Amino acid sequence: MALLNVNPTRMALMDLKRRHKSSKRGHKLLKDKQDGLMQQFLLIIREAKELRLSVEDQLGNVFRKFLLASAWMNEENLANALSSPQANIALEVETKSVMSVKIPSFTLSKEGTIKSYGYAGTNALFDEAVEALEAVFEVLINLAQIEKQAEAMAIELETTRRRVNALEHKMIPDLEETIKYIKMKLDESERAGIIATMRIKASLEAQENA
């Protein structure tokens, strides 16, 4: 705690009391925001964790299918089958506000198909692998969206936490300490004024008696 550089006057005391009241109110609002952000952040983290596990499982399944398919296909047929997909994919990114935090929202649109190869040089395992890869791609986009949301939430949560700590451990204690100091100085001045008045009165009375 440290005293603020202000003159110990009644005007300064009133101003500091207003600032103290505003700081306490701001601290409560920021604390509520921090708690709300933490709840949202934990929900997003849980969802991201579950989705990531699902993606890893699906990707493992895709790789296994491709390995099995490639074992029954020669490299030339495999390369030809994957060389000319006829699918167009567009990703639109928008932002939405959650508790004053701008988080991304992805919209995936797709035209055509990636299964543009002939069936003569491929097998059913390869078809299954391509279909599984196409399905997991959409889940990957959803995972990327959730993880970017978690990142934005984490940044805002850290900023809010620092503001709360600055108010709680620095600004509010400094204001309270300064208010206490000014009250003490004003009380001392008031007592000194009363003593001076009493002395003057006593001196006047002594002169009158004399």
C-alpha positions as CSV (number, residue, x, y, z in Angstrom):
1,M,0.0,0.0,0.0
2,A,1.1,3.5,-0.7
3,L,-0.2,7.0,-0.1
4,L,-1.5,8.9,-3.2
5,N,0.1,12.2,-3.9
6,V,-2.8,14.5,-2.9
7,N,-3.3,17.4,-0.5
8,P,-5.0,16.4,2.7
9,T,-8.1,18.6,2.2
10,R,-11.8,17.9,2.6
11,M,-12.3,18.3,-1.2
12,A,-9.5,15.8,-1.8
13,L,-11.2,13.5,0.7
14,M,-14.6,13.7,-1.0
15,D,-12.9,13.0,-4.4
16,L,-11.1,10.0,-3.0
17,K,-14.3,8.6,-1.5
18,R,-16.0,8.9,-4.9
19,R,-13.1,7.1,-6.5
20,H,-13.1,4.4,-3.8
21,K,-16.8,3.8,-4.3
22,S,-16.4,3.6,-8.1
23,S,-13.4,1.3,-7.7
24,K,-15.3,-1.1,-5.4
25,R,-18.2,-1.1,-7.9
26,G,-15.9,-1.7,-10.8
27,H,-14.1,-4.5,-8.9
28,K,-17.4,-6.3,-8.3
29,L,-18.4,-6.0,-11.9
30,L,-15.0,-7.3,-13.1
31,K,-15.1,-10.1,-10.6
32,D,-18.5,-11.2,-11.8
33,K,-17.2,-11.0,-15.4
34,Q,-14.2,-13.0,-14.5
35,D,-16.3,-15.7,-12.9
36,G,-18.6,-15.8,-15.9
37,L,-15.7,-16.0,-18.3
38,M,-14.2,-18.8,-16.3
39,Q,-17.4,-20.8,-16.5
40,Q,-17.6,-20.3,-20.2
41,F,-13.9,-21.1,-20.7
42,L,-14.2,-24.4,-18.8
43,L,-17.2,-25.4,-20.8
44,I,-15.3,-24.7,-24.1
45,I,-12.2,-26.5,-22.8
46,R,-14.2,-29.6,-21.9
47,E,-15.9,-29.6,-25.3
48,A,-12.6,-29.1,-27.1
49,K,-11.0,-31.9,-25.2
50,E,-13.8,-34.3,-26.1
51,L,-13.8,-33.2,-29.7
52,R,-10.0,-33.6,-29.9
53,L,-10.2,-37.1,-28.6
54,S,-12.8,-37.9,-31.2
55,V,-10.8,-36.3,-34.0
56,E,-7.7,-38.3,-33.0
57,D,-9.7,-41.5,-32.9
58,Q,-11.3,-40.7,-36.3
59,L,-7.9,-39.8,-37.9
60,G,-6.4,-43.0,-36.6
61,N,-9.3,-44.9,-38.2
62,V,-8.6,-43.0,-41.5
63,F,-4.9,-43.8,-41.5
64,R,-5.6,-47.5,-40.8
65,K,-8.1,-47.6,-43.7
66,F,-5.6,-45.9,-46.1
67,L,-2.8,-48.3,-45.0
68,L,-5.1,-51.3,-45.7
69,A,-6.2,-49.9,-49.0
70,S,-2.7,-49.1,-50.1
71,A,-1.6,-52.6,-49.3
72,W,-4.0,-53.8,-52.1
73,M,-3.3,-51.0,-54.6
74,N,-0.2,-50.0,-56.4
75,E,1.3,-46.6,-55.9
76,E,0.3,-45.3,-59.4
77,N,-3.4,-46.1,-58.9
78,L,-3.3,-44.6,-55.4
79,A,-1.7,-41.4,-56.7
80,N,-4.1,-41.1,-59.6
81,A,-7.1,-41.6,-57.4
82,L,-6.0,-38.8,-55.1
83,S,-4.7,-36.4,-57.8
84,S,-7.9,-34.8,-59.1
85,P,-10.6,-34.2,-56.5
86,Q,-13.7,-32.3,-57.8
87,A,-14.8,-30.8,-54.5
88,N,-14.7,-27.1,-53.8
89,I,-14.7,-26.0,-50.1
90,A,-15.3,-22.5,-48.8
91,L,-14.9,-21.4,-45.2
92,E,-16.6,-18.3,-43.9
93,V,-15.5,-16.8,-40.7
94,E,-17.8,-14.5,-38.6
95,T,-17.4,-13.2,-35.1
96,K,-19.9,-13.2,-32.3
97,S,-19.8,-11.6,-28.9
98,V,-19.9,-13.7,-25.7
99,M,-19.6,-11.6,-22.5
100,S,-18.0,-8.8,-24.5
101,V,-15.5,-11.3,-26.0
102,K,-15.3,-11.6,-29.8
103,I,-15.1,-15.3,-30.7
104,P,-14.9,-16.8,-34.2
105,S,-17.7,-18.8,-35.8
106,F,-16.9,-20.9,-38.9
107,T,-19.3,-21.9,-41.6
108,L,-18.2,-24.6,-44.0
109,S,-19.7,-24.9,-47.5
110,K,-18.9,-27.7,-49.9
111,E,-19.7,-28.4,-53.6
112,G,-18.8,-31.5,-55.5
113,T,-17.2,-34.7,-54.2
114,I,-13.7,-35.8,-53.5
115,K,-14.6,-39.2,-54.9
116,S,-13.8,-38.3,-58.5
117,Y,-11.7,-41.4,-59.3
118,G,-12.6,-44.5,-61.3
119,Y,-13.5,-47.6,-59.4
120,A,-11.5,-49.9,-61.6
121,G,-8.1,-49.2,-59.9
122,T,-9.4,-48.8,-56.4
123,N,-11.1,-51.0,-53.8
124,A,-13.8,-50.7,-51.1
125,L,-11.2,-50.1,-48.4
126,F,-10.0,-47.0,-50.3
127,D,-13.6,-45.8,-50.7
128,E,-14.2,-46.1,-46.9
129,A,-10.9,-44.3,-46.2
130,V,-11.9,-41.4,-48.4
131,E,-15.4,-41.2,-46.9
132,A,-13.9,-41.3,-43.4
133,L,-11.4,-38.5,-44.3
134,E,-14.2,-36.3,-45.7
135,A,-16.2,-36.8,-42.5
136,V,-13.3,-36.0,-40.2
137,F,-12.5,-32.8,-42.1
138,E,-15.7,-31.2,-41.0
139,V,-15.0,-32.2,-37.4
140,L,-11.5,-30.7,-37.7
141,I,-13.0,-27.4,-38.8
142,N,-15.3,-27.5,-35.7
143,L,-12.3,-28.3,-33.5
144,A,-10.4,-25.3,-34.9
145,Q,-13.3,-23.1,-34.2
146,I,-13.7,-24.2,-30.6
147,E,-9.9,-23.9,-29.9
148,K,-9.8,-20.4,-31.3
149,Q,-12.8,-19.5,-29.1
150,A,-10.9,-21.0,-26.1
151,E,-7.9,-18.9,-27.1
152,A,-9.9,-15.7,-27.2
153,M,-11.6,-16.5,-23.9
154,A,-8.2,-17.2,-22.3
155,I,-6.8,-13.8,-23.4
156,E,-9.8,-11.9,-22.1
157,L,-9.8,-13.9,-18.9
158,E,-6.2,-13.1,-18.3
159,T,-6.8,-9.4,-19.0
160,T,-9.8,-9.3,-16.6
161,R,-7.8,-11.1,-13.9
162,R,-5.1,-8.5,-14.1
163,R,-7.6,-5.7,-13.8
164,V,-9.3,-7.4,-10.8
165,N,-5.9,-7.9,-9.1
166,A,-4.8,-4.3,-9.8
167,L,-8.0,-3.0,-8.2
168,E,-8.0,-5.5,-5.3
169,H,-4.4,-5.3,-4.3
170,K,-3.2,-1.9,-5.5
171,M,-5.8,0.8,-6.2
172,I,-8.4,0.1,-3.6
173,P,-5.9,-0.4,-0.7
174,D,-4.0,2.8,-1.8
175,L,-7.3,4.7,-1.8
176,E,-8.3,3.4,1.6
177,E,-4.9,4.1,3.1
178,T,-4.9,7.7,1.7
179,I,-8.5,8.3,2.9
180,K,-7.4,7.1,6.4
181,Y,-4.4,9.4,6.3
182,I,-6.4,12.5,5.2
183,K,-9.0,11.8,7.9
184,M,-6.2,11.6,10.5
185,K,-4.6,14.9,9.2
186,L,-8.0,16.7,9.2
187,D,-8.8,15.4,12.7
188,E,-5.4,16.7,13.8
189,S,-6.0,20.1,12.2
190,E,-9.5,20.2,13.8
191,R,-8.0,19.4,17.3
192,A,-5.3,22.0,16.8
193,G,-7.9,24.6,15.8
194,I,-10.0,23.8,18.9
195,I,-6.9,24.0,21.2
196,A,-5.9,27.3,19.6
197,T,-9.4,28.7,20.1
198,M,-9.5,27.6,23.7
199,R,-6.1,29.2,24.3
200,I,-7.3,32.5,22.7
201,K,-10.5,32.4,24.8
202,A,-8.5,31.7,27.9
203,S,-6.1,34.6,27.1
204,L,-9.0,37.0,26.5
205,E,-10.7,36.0,29.7
206,A,-7.4,36.5,31.6
207,Q,-7.0,40.0,30.1
208,E,-10.6,40.8,31.1
209,N,-10.0,39.7,34.6
210,A,-6.8,41.7,34.8
